[in-house]
């Protein structure tokens, strides 16, 4: 009976409340990821003069966001009924993590993706049938992405991820923020121990940094090479076991760091000298930087079972050096300190399979598609 009443209500909304010139945006965290550069470019081109642009905000206070004409920051958790109405009345929705939109005729949904497929999420993270377009980074990854999302490959547009455009900008001088070091290595681990209790791969929150003895060894190697390791845990990672650590050459930061320093995550990534990660799609993005990548591979067997990896992961990750223990990591840091890049040729080989475009113009391609769609309404 409840389902029937809901269907009747949705039908009444669709019949009596027409679509409006509204574009909904979603990202996780709020105002970030692939949706943010698209939003910024649409503002630059003046689309907010014709459309109301609404950010669906899930986590942050909407009071601190910049005031822009015809731009609304909508707190979904506080206004669930209005959220339902917006999902049905927007003419276009642009999302990159949670799926936003409805099956309403005339509405278009573009899914910008949260990253290139590496983890196997095919059993639990599928696109709803109202998604009209999915943005990918290469023709090679298209069938993999289609299988993961359970969509027809024909709706996947190879345009590139807008968030990666900033990697082609002039690098920032990180010493102005962090102090004088010869090298800066960013460490972006994927989430292993969720704040909600779910666990994947190893039970250790961050590989090699789960106790002070291991951390001290890594810190010593970084200090010897005048390297600052900047660790940015995943926003969903439970960090209670490690947040009390303090080292001379290992620095933990969070999302608040970027807002405090007027600095973005991808500006940090693009300005670094090397990347440490594991099974995160940031690996694929960082290939565009053509700099060394160390892959923390200690729990590969565990992680390949829970949650699992796409079957092509070994080839996709062939541009990174596999680090199975802290000694491997220290040796990697020694090479970074001495300017040795062992995997340059492997990165060059795999890059065109992961990125059809390496030109820093992905935002432009996506925005042109958006403008084509809004002009059709």
N, C-alpha and C positions, 0 to 999 in steps of 0.2 A: 504494500500500500504506500509506504514512504517513497519507494523508487518511482511509483506511478505519479505521485503528487509532484515529485521533483521534476519529472519529465514534462508534466503539464506546465509547471512554473517556467521551465526553460523555454518551452514553446511560446508561452505568453510573452516572455521577455523578447524573444526573437521576432515575434510578430508585431508587437506594439512599441518596442523601443528600437528605433533604427540604429544602424552603425553610425558612429561619429568619427570625426577626423581626429582620432586618438592613436598614438603610437605608444605601446607599452614596452618598457625595457626591464630586463632582469639580469642579474649577475650574482656570483657568490665568490667573495664578499660583495656587498652592495657597491654600486658605482665602480666597477672594476672589470677586469678580464676583457674579452673581445667586444663586449657591448659598449664599453666606455669610449674607446676611440671613434666608434661609429656615431655614438651620441654627440661627441664633441665636434665631429666634422659636419653633422647635420645642423648643429647650432651655428657653426661657422658659415654654412651655406644658407642660413636663414629659414630653415624648414619650420622652426617654431613660430614663424609669422603666419603659417597656414595650418599647422597641426598643433594639437596639445600633446606634449611629450611627458609621459608619466613613468617615473622609476618605481618599480615594485620593490620596496625595501623590506627586508626580513630581519635584519640584525641591528642596524645602527639607528641612532636617533636622527630623525629627518630634519631636526631644527638647525643642524650645523651645516647643511648643504647650501651651496651658492644660490642666490636668488636670480632666476633668469625668467624672462617673459614667457608665459605659456608653458613653463616647466613645473611639474608637481612631483614631490617626493612623497610617495604614498606608503604608509606603514601598514603592511598586510595583516600583521598579527592583531592590530588594534581595530581594524575595520574589515572583518572577514566577509560581511554581506556586500559591502561596496566593492570589495575585491572581486567577488563573483560577478557583479554587474559589469565591472570594467573588463573582465576577461571576455564577456559576451558582446560588449559594445565597441571595443577597439577595432579599427580597420586593419591594423598591422601590429604584430607582436614580434619583438626581437629578444631572444633569450639565449643563454649559454650554459646554464646549469639546470635549474628547475624549468620544466616546460610550462610556458604561459600561453594561454589562449583557449579556444573552444572549437567546436565543430560547426560553428555558425557559417552559413553560406555567405561568401563575399569577404570573409576575414582571411588574412594571410599571416602565416607564422614562419619566421626564419629562425632556425636553430644554428647558432654560431659555434657551438661545441665548447667544451671545457678543456679540450686537449686532443692531441692525436692518439689513436687507440694503441694502448700497450697492455693495460690491465684487461682481463676478460670480464666484461660487465654484461655480456649478452643475455644472461639469465635473469637480470634484475633491472637493467637500465635501458629500456627500449622507448623509442619515440612514439608518442600518441599518433593516431592516424590523422590528426588535424595539422601536423607539421607539413608544410608545403615545400620548404627548402632546407637543406643542411649544407653548411659551409665546411669544406675540407681543404687539405693542403697539397694533395697530390693525387694523380691518377692511380698510382700504385696502392695508396691507402684507401682508395674509394671502395673497393669490394670488402675490405676489412671493416671499414666504418659502417657500411651498409649491413653487414652481418651483425655487428655489435648492437646497432640501434634497431635492427629489424625493419629497415626501410628499403624501398626500391632504389637501386644505385642511380637511377635516372634523376632523382630529386637532389642528388649531391652535386654541388657546384664547387669546382676547384678554383677558389679565389684567394686562398691563404688566410691566415689568422691576423686580424687587425692589430692585436696586441703586440705582435712581433715587429711592427714597423719601427718602433722606438729603438730596436736593436741596431738599426742602420744610422741612427743619429750620432752626432759627435759624443764620445764618451764623457761622462762627468769625471771630475777629479776627486776620487774617493778620499784622498788624503785630507781634503778640506772638511770632511765629515768625520772620518775615523782616525785621523792622525797619520804620521809618516810610517809607511811600510813599503817594502820593495814590491810586494805582490799582494793582491786581494783575491781570495778564493771564496765564492759563495756556495753554501751548502743548503740545498732544498730537498729534504727527505719527504717521501710520501707518508701519509698517515698510516701508523701501525696500530696505535691504541687510541681509539676514539673516545672523546669526552663522554659519550653515551654508554661506553662499556664494550662496544664491539672491537674485536681484535683481528688483525690480518698479519700473515707472515710470522715473524718472530714476536715474542711478547715484549722484547726490549723496545722502549719508546723511540730511540734513535740509535741505529747500529754504531758500535764503537764508542758511543758517548753515554753508555748506560751505567758506567761506574767511574769513580775518580781516577783509578789506576790507569785504565785505558785512555781516559781523557787527558791525563797528565802526559802520557807518552806522545799523544798527538800534538798537544800544546808545545811540548819541547821541540818536536820536529818543525813545527810552524815558527817557533821563536828563533831557532837556528837559521832558518831561511828568510827571516824578516817577512813572514807571511801573516796576514790577519785572516782568520777563517770566520766568516760571517754566517751564522746558522739561522735560517728562517724556518722554524717548524711549521708544518701545515696548520691552518687555522682551526682544524677540527681535532688536532693532536692533543692528547692529555699529556701535559708536561710536568706534572707534580713531582716526578722522580728526578728531574734534571734542572728545574728552574732555579735551584739554589746554587748551581755551579758558578764559579767565577774564575776566569783564567786570563793570563796576560795576552794571549794570541788567539783565543776563541771567544767570540762574542755572539750571544743569543739576542735576536731581535724578534719583534712581533709586528702585526699590522699597524699598531699605534706608532711605531717608529717612523713609518713613512708619512703619516699625517703630521707628526711633530716636526719633521725635517723638510716638508714640502718636496717630497722625493717619492718616486714610484718604484714598485718592485722591479719592473722591467728596465728602468733606468739603472738600478743597482746591478741587475744581471748583465746588461749590455756593457757596463763599465768595468766589470770584473776581469781577472786574468785567467780564471779557470772555474769550472763548475764541479761540485760534488752532488750527486743525487743517487737515486736507486731505480725505482720503477715508475717514476713520475714522468708525465708528458713534457715537463720542462726540458728534459733531455732533447727531445725532437726540436723544440724551439731554439735551444742553445746551439744546435748544429749550424744555425745561420751565423753565429758569431765566429765560427772557424777558430775556436780556442779549445784547449785540452778539457776533456770530460773524464772524471773518475766515477765509476758506477759501483756503489756499495753493494756487493753481491753476496754477502755473508749468508743470508737466509734465502737464497734463490730457490732451493728445493721446497722450503716451507711456503714461500710466497706463490710459487707456481701452482700450488694446490689450493691455497686460500689467500686471496680470491681467485687466483689463476691469471695467466698471461695469454695473449693472443699467440697463435702457433708460429707467427712470423717474428716473434720478439727477438730471437737470437740475431737474425739479419738486421732488423731495425736498430738494435743496440750495438751493432758492430763498430760504430764510430767512437765508442767509449772504452776506456781501459777498466777491466773488471778487477775490483779490489775485494778480496775475500777475508782479509783480517786487518788489524791495525798496523801490522808491519808493512803490508802492501800500501796502505794509505800513507804511511810515513815516507816510503820510497817515492810515492807519487808526489808528495810535497817537496821532496828533495829535487825531483826533476823540474817541478814548476819553478822552484827557486833558482835553478840553473838554466832556465829557458829551454829545456828539452821537451819536445813534443813528439811522442812516440806514435800517435795515432792520426797524424795529419792526413796521410794518404787514405786511411780507412774512412775518415770523415768525408773526404772529397768523393769517394766512391758511393757512399750511402746517401749523401745529401740530395741528389736529384730524385731519388726514390721517395724521400720524405717531403720534399718541398719542390713543387713544380715552378714556383716563383721564388727568387731570392733578390728582390728588387726594392723592398720596403714600401710597396704600394698596395698592400692588401686592403687597407682601409678604403682607399679610393675605389677599388674594384667592388667591394661590398656596398659602399654608399651608392655607387652608380646603379647597382641592382635594386637597392631600396628606393631610390628616386624613380626608377622605372616602374616599380610596383605601385607607389603612391600616385603616380601620374595616371595609372590605369584605373584608379578608383573613381 
